[in-house]
Amino acid sequence: MKPQVKKETAKKTGVSFSYAFPAKVEEIIDRTGTRGEAIQVRCKVLEGRDANKILRRNVMGPVRLGDILMLRETEIEARKLTQGRR
């Protein structure tokens, strides 16, 4: 008699994720936004069509050097910060 093997069925929960490309934070530039709520960073794309490309991005929330960001797109870059701060 053969041992019975249970077949597991995957439940569909309706959750779907979009594909994202990993990018490593290389430099933290400065805080931006009207209240300083975003941080502008330079990051290096690790995979995908734009691999090894260095981008400037605005990040919400805490971020440190060496963190990995998951970018949905790698074509658009954030504007440079102006030096007219008081």
N, CA, C and O of each residue as an XYZ file, in Angstrom:
344
protein
N       0.827     -1.166      0.000
C       0.000      0.000      0.000
C       0.886      1.250      0.000
O       1.828      1.348      0.786
N       0.578      2.208     -0.891
C       1.374      3.432     -1.015
C       0.920      4.466      0.012
O      -0.271      4.578      0.302
N       1.881      5.229      0.565
C       1.479      6.301      1.483
C       0.763      7.416      0.703
O       1.133      7.747     -0.424
N      -0.241      7.965      1.321
C      -1.002      9.009      0.656
C      -0.281     10.350      0.768
O       0.254     10.697      1.821
N      -0.277     11.086     -0.323
C       0.354     12.393     -0.358
C      -0.754     13.436     -0.495
O      -1.589     13.371     -1.397
N      -0.736     14.393      0.422
C      -1.744     15.438      0.368
C      -1.397     16.435     -0.726
O      -0.245     16.849     -0.861
N      -2.383     16.809     -1.492
C      -2.187     17.828     -2.516
C      -2.653     19.163     -1.951
O      -3.806     19.321     -1.548
N      -1.722     20.127     -1.933
C      -2.082     21.445     -1.426
C      -2.547     22.316     -2.577
O      -1.911     22.385     -3.629
N      -3.645     22.962     -2.360
C      -4.170     23.852     -3.384
C      -3.911     25.294     -2.973
O      -4.061     25.663     -1.808
N      -3.525     26.088     -3.939
C      -3.255     27.505     -3.670
C      -4.565     28.270     -3.670
O      -5.364     28.167     -4.601
N      -4.769     29.032     -2.622
C      -5.975     29.846     -2.537
C      -5.718     31.178     -3.232
O      -4.649     31.772     -3.086
N      -6.694     31.631     -3.977
C      -6.567     32.930     -4.631
C      -7.114     33.985     -3.687
O      -8.292     33.976     -3.329
N      -6.228     34.898     -3.288
C      -6.630     35.937     -2.349
C      -6.932     37.251     -3.043
O      -7.433     38.180     -2.410
N      -6.638     37.348     -4.326
C      -6.898     38.580     -5.039
C      -5.799     39.610     -4.890
O      -5.958     40.742     -5.346
N      -4.681     39.251     -4.261
C      -3.569     40.176     -4.087
C      -2.589     39.969     -5.234
O      -2.170     38.844     -5.508
N      -2.228     41.057     -5.901
C      -1.229     40.947     -6.957
C      -0.179     42.028     -6.754
O      -0.492     43.143     -6.338
N       1.051     41.693     -7.047
C       2.161     42.619     -6.876
C       2.704     42.998     -8.239
O       2.775     42.167     -9.145
N       3.091     44.270     -8.381
C       3.707     44.692     -9.627
C       5.200     44.376     -9.560
O       5.779     44.310     -8.475
N       5.812     44.182    -10.714
C       7.231     43.859    -10.752
C       8.049     45.098    -10.410
O       7.723     46.196    -10.861
N       9.096     44.937     -9.626
C       9.934     46.051     -9.202
C      11.405     45.676     -9.366
O      11.764     44.499     -9.365
N      12.250     46.700     -9.507
C      13.679     46.500     -9.695
C      14.421     46.952     -8.438
O      14.156     48.047     -7.943
N      15.340     46.147     -7.907
C      16.072     46.549     -6.714
C      17.123     47.611     -7.028
O      17.770     47.566     -8.075
N      17.286     48.565     -6.115
C      18.299     49.611     -6.245
C      18.920     49.859     -4.875
O      18.208     49.935     -3.874
N      20.242     49.984     -4.827
C      20.960     50.175     -3.570
C      21.233     51.662     -3.349
O      21.674     52.353     -4.268
N      20.974     52.161     -2.133
C      21.202     53.566     -1.798
C      22.712     53.804     -1.690
O      23.389     53.189     -0.865
N      23.234     54.711     -2.538
C      24.664     55.016     -2.568
C      24.995     56.296     -1.792
O      26.059     56.398     -1.182
N      24.075     57.277     -1.818
C      24.336     58.571     -1.176
C      23.018     59.190     -0.745
O      22.025     59.115     -1.468
N      23.008     59.802      0.437
C      21.846     60.560      0.885
C      22.163     62.023      0.627
O      23.128     62.558      1.172
N      21.343     62.680     -0.213
C      21.630     64.052     -0.633
C      21.101     65.057      0.386
O      21.881     65.818      0.958
N      19.777     65.072      0.624
C      19.197     66.056      1.531
C      17.722     65.751      1.721
O      17.173     64.858      1.076
N      17.087     66.502      2.615
C      15.638     66.398      2.806
C      14.957     67.334      1.828
O      15.499     68.386      1.491
N      13.766     66.958      1.369
C      13.037     67.764      0.406
C      11.556     67.748      0.739
O      11.132     67.034      1.648
N      10.778     68.513      0.027
C       9.354     68.629      0.315
C       9.098     69.893      1.117
O      10.026     70.479      1.674
N       7.862     70.306      1.175
C       7.537     71.558      1.863
C       7.835     71.483      3.361
O       8.169     72.497      3.974
N       7.719     70.304      3.950
C       7.987     70.140      5.382
C       9.182     69.231      5.650
O       9.402     68.821      6.789
N       9.948     68.914      4.623
C      11.100     68.028      4.795
C      10.716     66.589      5.009
O      11.443     65.839      5.661
N       9.567     66.186      4.461
C       9.068     64.828      4.718
C       9.701     63.773      3.819
O       9.595     62.582      4.113
N      10.353     64.173      2.739
C      10.987     63.210      1.828
C      12.503     63.397      1.878
O      13.000     64.471      2.217
N      13.222     62.337      1.536
C      14.678     62.375      1.507
C      15.116     62.093      0.079
O      14.668     61.121     -0.530
N      15.994     62.944     -0.462
C      16.495     62.697     -1.812
C      17.774     61.881     -1.712
O      18.688     62.229     -0.964
N      17.829     60.778     -2.482
C      18.971     59.867     -2.442
C      19.442     59.574     -3.861
O      18.695     59.732     -4.827
N      20.697     59.142     -3.964
C      21.210     58.610     -5.223
C      21.304     57.106     -5.032
O      21.873     56.631     -4.049
N      20.739     56.357     -5.979
C      20.740     54.901     -5.853
C      21.176     54.261     -7.168
O      21.002     54.828     -8.247
N      21.737     53.084     -7.048
C      22.247     52.333     -8.194
C      21.323     51.151     -8.453
O      21.100     50.325     -7.568
N      20.783     51.072     -9.672
C      19.873     49.987    -10.040
C      20.685     48.702    -10.175
O      21.722     48.686    -10.838
N      20.214     47.628     -9.546
C      20.970     46.375     -9.521
C      20.558     45.386    -10.602
O      21.382     44.585    -11.045
N      19.302     45.425    -11.037
C      18.806     44.464    -12.030
C      17.963     45.167    -13.073
O      17.607     46.336    -12.929
N      17.652     44.422    -14.136
C      16.735     44.944    -15.143
C      17.452     45.604    -16.305
O      18.670     45.501    -16.448
N      16.674     46.281    -17.127
C      17.182     46.910    -18.334
C      18.198     48.012    -18.015
O      19.172     48.193    -18.746
N      17.967     48.744    -16.923
C      18.840     49.853    -16.538
C      19.821     49.470    -15.440
O      20.134     50.294    -14.581
N      20.307     48.245    -15.451
C      21.236     47.791    -14.416
C      22.485     48.676    -14.410
O      22.970     49.082    -15.466
N      22.999     48.969    -13.222
C      24.183     49.803    -12.970
C      23.957     51.287    -13.256
O      24.909     52.065    -13.204
N      22.749     51.692    -13.551
C      22.433     53.104    -13.756
C      22.244     53.752    -12.390
O      21.628     53.163    -11.501
N      22.775     54.972    -12.220
C      22.627     55.692    -10.956
C      21.538     56.741    -11.131
O      21.604     57.577    -12.032
N      20.525     56.687    -10.250
C      19.369     57.568    -10.316
C      19.269     58.427     -9.071
O      19.782     58.061     -8.013
N      18.613     59.565     -9.195
C      18.274     60.418     -8.060
C      16.790     60.209     -7.796
O      15.968     60.407     -8.690
N      16.439     59.809     -6.569
C      15.038     59.533     -6.243
C      14.657     60.177     -4.925
O      15.502     60.399     -4.059
N      13.369     60.474     -4.784
C      12.833     60.962     -3.519
C      12.229     59.776     -2.778
O      11.472     58.996     -3.356
N      12.564     59.640     -1.499
C      12.135     58.491     -0.701
C      11.364     59.001      0.515
O      11.802     59.928      1.197
N      10.215     58.387      0.778
C       9.447     58.697      1.986
C       9.822     57.680      3.061
O       9.954     56.490      2.777
N       9.990     58.147      4.278
C      10.287     57.245      5.384
C      11.775     57.145      5.640
O      12.577     57.737      4.917
N      12.148     56.395      6.671
C      13.555     56.287      7.046
C      14.365     55.496      6.013
O      13.902     54.488      5.480
N      15.572     55.971      5.747
C      16.456     55.295      4.786
C      17.906     55.515      5.213
O      18.253     56.576      5.730
N      18.748     54.506      4.994
C      20.172     54.581      5.330
C      21.002     54.172      4.122
O      20.481     53.603      3.162
N      22.288     54.463      4.177
C      23.202     54.007      3.133
C      23.200     52.484      3.091
O      23.220     51.828      4.132
N      23.175     51.928      1.892
C      23.199     50.476      1.744
C      21.829     49.838      1.717
O      21.722     48.646      1.431
N      20.769     50.590      2.005
C      19.410     50.042      1.941
C      19.053     49.688      0.501
O      19.582     50.276     -0.442
N      18.160     48.731      0.344
C      17.686     48.331     -0.973
C      16.273     48.885     -1.166
O      15.370     48.606     -0.377
N      16.100     49.672     -2.227
C      14.786     50.195     -2.598
C      14.252     49.347     -3.738
O      15.013     48.898     -4.595
N      12.955     49.130     -3.747
C      12.321     48.418     -4.855
C      11.610     49.462     -5.715
O      10.595     50.025     -5.306
N      12.149     49.715     -6.908
C      11.631     50.748     -7.800
C      10.710     50.132     -8.841
O      11.069     49.152     -9.495
N       9.527     50.706     -8.993
C       8.598     50.219    -10.013
C       9.049     50.614    -11.406
O       8.821     49.880    -12.367
N       9.688     51.771    -11.520
C      10.212     52.194    -12.812
C      11.584     52.817    -12.611
O      11.876     53.361    -11.546
N      12.434     52.733    -13.650
C      13.804     53.220    -13.526
C      14.125     54.270    -14.585
O      15.298     54.555    -14.830
N      13.112     54.847    -15.212
C      13.357     55.816    -16.274
C      13.256     57.254    -15.793
O      13.976     58.120    -16.289
N      12.372     57.526    -14.832
C      12.155     58.887    -14.369
C      13.069     59.179    -13.181
O      13.177     58.377    -12.253
N      13.727     60.340    -13.227
C      14.639     60.740    -12.168
C      14.095     61.999    -11.497
O      13.476     62.834    -12.156
N      14.323     62.139    -10.196
C      13.864     63.322     -9.455
C      14.704     64.534     -9.852
O      15.859     64.406    -10.258
N      14.091     65.721     -9.724
C      14.814     66.958    -10.032
C      15.892     67.215     -8.993
O      15.769     66.809     -7.837
N      16.964     67.904     -9.424
C      18.014     68.279     -8.483
C      17.471     69.291     -7.495
O      16.614     70.107     -7.836
N      17.972     69.238     -6.268
C      17.585     70.235     -5.271
C      18.299     71.543     -5.566
O      19.477     71.551     -5.923
N      17.577     72.649     -5.415
C      18.211     73.951     -5.594
C      18.971     74.319     -4.333
O      18.617     73.882     -3.238
N      20.004     75.113     -4.483
C      20.838     75.490     -3.335
C      20.350     76.779     -2.676
O      21.079     77.365     -1.876
N      19.131     77.237     -2.991
C      18.611     78.480     -2.450
C      17.957     78.336     -1.085
O      17.031     79.083     -0.771
N      18.406     77.410     -0.280
C      17.818     77.193      1.054
C      18.342     78.225      2.028
O      19.482     78.673      1.915
N      17.512     78.602      2.984
C      17.916     79.602      3.985
C      18.315     78.948      5.273
O      18.683     79.634      6.226
